[in-house]
């Protein structure tokens, strides 16, 4: 890769700085022995299938990934569901250990972590539809920084809803809409 440099003149000294956009992507190996914590909040509209009732709520999720040597990832996921008036209606926690590029059973579908161009991507399937969580890493002055994006995806050739089983009620639900309201991501060296 060819990077442009800019020279800055200070009295009699010359300093050459590479452009920030030219930085090499972070590698998975560089993230070994780091903990990544991402939080995101969705505004959701779901249909409880057994009751055929549409409900609006907020889903607050936190995923903590511990990245270990030999392409190992340990994930802890915490989810809290809150009504529109702020009352918690349930929460759950789930843990899984995975290996990069190796699919695993997770809840009601499959999940796999892949790493490309400085992004750790968690792909997850449901009965229909899925979710793609992208952790984007960059080098910062005091270590690594990250951002997270976590859209749900509808499956072509189906009713258009995302179908799964609720971890709170163990009932069938359809996710009719899930809008990401806000998100945050932090990286910590272990």
N, C-alpha and C positions, 0 to 999 in steps of 0.2 A: 504494500500500500504506500502511495506517495502522499506525504502530508506537507501542506504549505506551512511556512514559518513566517513570522513577522518580527522585524527588528525594532526595538525600542531604544532610542538614544537617550542616555542620561549623562549630561555634561561630557565626560571623557570615557564613560563606560558604555558598552553595548550589551544588551540582553536579548536573546532570541527565545520567543515563546511559541510553541506549537499551537495550532488552532484547537479549540475544545472539541469541535465536531469531528476531528480526525482521530480521536481516542479509540484504541482497540476495544472491542466488546469484552465485557467481563466473561471469564470462563467458569464452568461449573467447578473445576478444581480450585479456583481462587476462593470460592464460597464455602469450601470444606471447613468444618468447625465454626460455622456461623449459624445464628438463629435469625429467622425471618418471621416477623409478626405482621400480618395484614388484617385490617378490619374494614368491613364494608357494611352498608345499610341499604336494604332494598325496600321500596314501596311496592307491595304485592297485591294482586287480585287473584284469589284462588277459588276454585269450585270444589266443595266437599261432595264427592260423588255419591255417597250413600244417602245424603240428605238433599242432593241437587240444590245446594245453597251456595250462593256467591258471597265471599267474605273479603274485606280489605284489611290488611294488616301491615306491620313492618317487621322485617326479618333483619336482625343484627347478628352478623357473623364475625368471628375471629378465627383465623387459621394461623397456627404457629408451626413453622417448619424448622427442623434441626437438620442441617446438611452435614453428613458424615463422609469419611473417606470411602472409597470403593463404590461410588455412585449410590450411596444409601441416603434415604430421606425418611425422617420420622415426622409424621403430621399429627397435630392435635387440633381438632375442629370443635368450636363452641358456637352454638346457635341459640339465640333467644328470639322468641316471637312475641310481639307486643301489639295490642289493639290500637286503634287510632286514638283512643283517649288515654293511652299510656299504660294500661294495665297489662302486666305480663301474663301470657296465657300458657307459657311453657318454655322449656329449654332442654337442650341435650348436649352431650359431649361425646365425641368419637375419636379414637386413635387408630393409626395404621402406620406400619413401617413398609416402605416400598423401595424398589430399586429403579433407577433411571431407565427409561425405555422398556420397562417390563409391566404389562397390564396386570391389574389386581382387581379382585371383587371388592366393591365398596358400597355398602348399603344396598340399594336396589338396582345396581348396575355395575359397570366397570369403570376403572379409573387408571390413568397412566400419566406419569410425569415425563416430559421431554424437555431438552434444553437446546435452544438455538439462538444465535446472534445476541447473546447477553440476556436472554429471556428464559425463565423457568416457567413452563406451561403445564398446567394440570387440566387434563381433559377428563370429563366425567359424563357418563351416559345415564339416562333414566329409562323407564319403560318406553317412553317416546321423548325425544328431545335430549338436551344435554346442557352442559355448562363448560365454558373455557375460562379458566382463571390464569391470567398472565401476570407474572411478577417480572417487571423490567428493571434491570440493575445497571447502575452507572458507578464509576469511581468518583468519589468526592474528596475534598481536601482532608477529611478526617476518617476515611474509610469508604465503605460502599453505601449508596443510597438506593432506594427502590420506589417504584410506583406499582399499583395493582389495578387491574381492570378485570371484571368478572361477569360478563354478560351470560344470560341464559340463551339457549338456541332452540328454536322450534325445528321439528323434523319434517322434511318434505314428504308428501304423500300420506300425512296423518291429519287429524282434525285441526291441527294448528296449535293445540295446547300441549304443554309439557306435562306428561303423566307420570306420577310416582306415588309412593306410599309415604304419608306423613310420619316422621319420627316421633312426633308428639302424641298423635292419636292412634297411630297404626291403621289409619283409614286411607283409602284411595283419594288422591286429590289431583286436580289439574291446575297448573300454574298458568293463568290466562295472561298475566302481565307481571313483570318484575323489572322495575326501573331502579337502577343504581343511583341512590341519592348522594352518597359520599363514600370516600374510601381513604385509607392511609396505609403506609407501609414503612417498616423500620428494619434495619439490619444491625445485629449485634454480634461481635466476635466473642466466642466462648472461651 
